[in-house]
Amino acid sequence: MAGHVEAGIALYRAGEGESGAPHLLHPVSEAYAEEREGLDAIGFDPAPFQAVSQALENGRPAAEIEPQLKAVEANLAMMREKAGGKPDELIAYLMKLTVEEYGIGVTDGAVSDPGEYQDAWGFAVVARQIAPQLPAGDSEAVIEQLDALISLWPENAPIVTGNPASPESVIRQAARVNELLLGA
């Protein structure tokens, strides 16, 4: 879920609230209730997510609700910490999701499914957030490769462009990350 929300927040901050809305609704929409199972036990706080959803519905710009966006980010970080898991395994899983979602989102040289294209970016960003938890000697190289992966999208947000990177580029870059993880 964190990948969806990261994409939504970035799009909202980039002035693309309409594109970001579906991603930001994951934590509070009934359609995604199954994804939320177990989140209460690790500290899910629906209030900031609901405030952001309401602001989106009201057409408020991101600058007006920056404290709520930061509260969402803080809640995600806290839940990720409480959930635990091995950083290398989490990043490898996120690389798998990134490749899968990007392959659905970009076909024939164009963004064919904006939501999947944006989700792929969110998963790569979450992997980047986890990478500093790797052992000190390994994290720098993984971070460098994750930064290169994220740079395949427009800077700061997965805004749909007419010239997306090829799925093969994303596959190659994710493979570089995975190769480093195997050595970690």
PLY file of the C-alpha trace (Angstrom):
ply
format ascii 1.0
element vertex 184
property float x
property float y
property float z
element edge 183
property int vertex1
property int vertex2
end_header
0.00 0.00 0.00
2.87 2.40 0.74
3.87 2.48 -2.92
0.40 3.57 -3.97
0.32 6.31 -1.34
3.82 7.57 -2.19
2.77 7.92 -5.83
-0.41 9.73 -4.83
1.37 12.18 -2.54
4.00 12.98 -5.16
1.35 13.54 -7.83
-0.72 15.70 -5.49
2.32 17.84 -4.64
3.10 18.14 -8.36
-0.34 19.63 -8.98
-1.74 16.38 -10.38
-4.33 15.78 -7.66
-6.77 14.09 -10.00
-4.10 11.57 -11.01
-3.00 11.12 -7.41
-6.46 10.61 -5.94
-6.89 6.89 -6.71
-3.51 6.13 -5.12
-4.28 8.15 -2.00
-7.65 6.48 -1.52
-6.12 3.00 -1.06
-5.87 3.28 2.74
-9.43 4.52 3.32
-11.53 3.18 0.44
-13.77 0.20 1.08
-12.59 -1.20 -2.25
-9.19 -1.84 -0.66
-10.36 -3.16 2.73
-8.50 -6.46 2.22
-5.22 -4.58 1.72
-5.74 -2.86 5.08
-6.18 -6.06 7.06
-3.65 -6.14 9.86
-2.64 -2.50 9.53
-4.44 -1.45 12.72
-2.14 -3.76 14.67
0.91 -1.84 13.42
-0.52 1.62 14.02
-2.60 2.59 11.00
-4.16 6.00 11.68
-6.96 6.67 9.16
-7.44 10.33 10.19
-4.68 11.93 8.06
-5.59 9.73 5.10
-9.24 10.77 5.41
-8.24 14.45 5.67
-6.18 14.16 2.50
-9.03 12.37 0.71
-11.44 15.13 1.75
-9.02 17.81 0.58
-8.76 16.07 -2.79
-12.54 15.95 -3.11
-12.68 19.66 -2.30
-9.99 20.50 -4.86
-7.61 21.99 -2.30
-3.99 22.37 -3.42
-1.33 20.26 -1.73
0.35 23.33 -0.22
-2.75 23.94 1.91
-2.65 20.48 3.44
1.08 19.87 3.72
0.79 19.03 7.45
-1.71 16.26 6.63
0.52 14.94 3.83
3.45 14.84 6.25
1.24 13.04 8.80
0.39 10.42 6.16
4.09 9.97 5.39
4.93 9.69 9.09
2.20 7.10 9.64
3.47 5.04 6.70
7.05 5.18 8.00
5.97 4.15 11.49
3.91 1.23 10.16
6.79 0.10 7.96
9.10 0.13 10.99
6.63 -1.82 13.15
5.96 -4.33 10.37
9.61 -5.30 10.34
11.00 -7.62 7.72
14.41 -8.04 6.17
15.33 -4.98 4.09
16.91 -7.04 1.31
13.82 -9.24 0.97
11.48 -6.24 1.05
13.47 -4.43 -1.63
13.62 -7.55 -3.83
9.84 -7.90 -3.53
9.37 -4.22 -4.40
11.63 -4.64 -7.45
9.39 -7.50 -8.61
6.31 -5.29 -8.19
8.02 -2.36 -9.92
8.85 -4.46 -12.98
5.38 -6.05 -13.12
3.48 -2.78 -12.75
5.69 -0.89 -15.18
5.28 -3.66 -17.76
1.52 -3.21 -17.53
1.73 0.58 -17.43
3.99 1.07 -20.44
3.40 -0.78 -23.69
4.46 -0.04 -27.25
6.50 2.99 -26.13
3.61 4.78 -24.43
1.95 4.94 -21.03
-1.01 2.62 -21.55
-2.11 2.40 -17.91
-1.21 5.54 -15.92
-2.15 3.98 -12.58
0.24 1.05 -12.98
3.00 3.33 -14.32
2.58 5.51 -11.23
2.38 2.55 -8.83
5.67 1.21 -10.21
7.32 4.53 -9.30
5.83 4.36 -5.81
7.22 0.87 -5.24
10.68 2.01 -6.37
10.49 5.00 -4.01
9.51 2.80 -1.06
12.45 0.49 -1.87
14.70 3.58 -1.79
13.29 4.51 1.63
14.09 1.02 2.95
17.60 0.82 1.45
19.39 2.73 4.26
18.43 -0.16 6.56
20.77 -2.48 4.65
24.22 -3.12 6.15
26.41 -0.02 5.85
28.77 -1.48 3.27
25.90 -2.53 1.00
23.39 0.27 1.28
25.30 2.92 -0.68
25.52 0.87 -3.89
21.89 -0.22 -3.64
20.78 3.37 -3.04
22.77 4.50 -6.08
21.06 1.91 -8.29
17.61 2.68 -6.85
18.19 6.38 -7.55
19.07 5.44 -11.13
15.85 3.40 -11.34
13.72 6.27 -10.01
15.39 8.65 -12.49
13.67 6.72 -15.30
10.51 8.67 -14.40
10.11 12.47 -14.45
11.76 14.15 -11.47
9.82 14.14 -8.18
6.59 12.52 -9.41
5.39 9.83 -11.83
3.72 12.30 -14.15
2.66 10.70 -17.42
4.83 11.88 -20.30
4.83 11.12 -23.99
8.25 9.50 -23.80
8.45 6.98 -20.94
11.47 4.77 -20.40
11.14 1.34 -21.93
10.05 -1.57 -19.73
13.38 -3.18 -20.62
15.22 -0.23 -19.02
13.25 -0.73 -15.82
13.88 -4.48 -15.91
17.64 -3.94 -16.35
17.85 -1.40 -13.55
15.79 -3.54 -11.15
18.09 -6.47 -12.00
21.10 -4.35 -11.01
19.46 -3.69 -7.65
18.70 -7.40 -7.19
22.29 -8.38 -8.09
23.57 -6.09 -5.34
21.05 -7.51 -2.88
22.33 -11.03 -3.54
25.76 -9.87 -2.46
24.39 -8.11 0.66
0 1
1 2
2 3
3 4
4 5
5 6
6 7
7 8
8 9
9 10
10 11
11 12
12 13
13 14
14 15
15 16
16 17
17 18
18 19
19 20
20 21
21 22
22 23
23 24
24 25
25 26
26 27
27 28
28 29
29 30
30 31
31 32
32 33
33 34
34 35
35 36
36 37
37 38
38 39
39 40
40 41
41 42
42 43
43 44
44 45
45 46
46 47
47 48
48 49
49 50
50 51
51 52
52 53
53 54
54 55
55 56
56 57
57 58
58 59
59 60
60 61
61 62
62 63
63 64
64 65
65 66
66 67
67 68
68 69
69 70
70 71
71 72
72 73
73 74
74 75
75 76
76 77
77 78
78 79
79 80
80 81
81 82
82 83
83 84
84 85
85 86
86 87
87 88
88 89
89 90
90 91
91 92
92 93
93 94
94 95
95 96
96 97
97 98
98 99
99 100
100 101
101 102
102 103
103 104
104 105
105 106
106 107
107 108
108 109
109 110
110 111
111 112
112 113
113 114
114 115
115 116
116 117
117 118
118 119
119 120
120 121
121 122
122 123
123 124
124 125
125 126
126 127
127 128
128 129
129 130
130 131
131 132
132 133
133 134
134 135
135 136
136 137
137 138
138 139
139 140
140 141
141 142
142 143
143 144
144 145
145 146
146 147
147 148
148 149
149 150
150 151
151 152
152 153
153 154
154 155
155 156
156 157
157 158
158 159
159 160
160 161
161 162
162 163
163 164
164 165
165 166
166 167
167 168
168 169
169 170
170 171
171 172
172 173
173 174
174 175
175 176
176 177
177 178
178 179
179 180
180 181
181 182
182 183
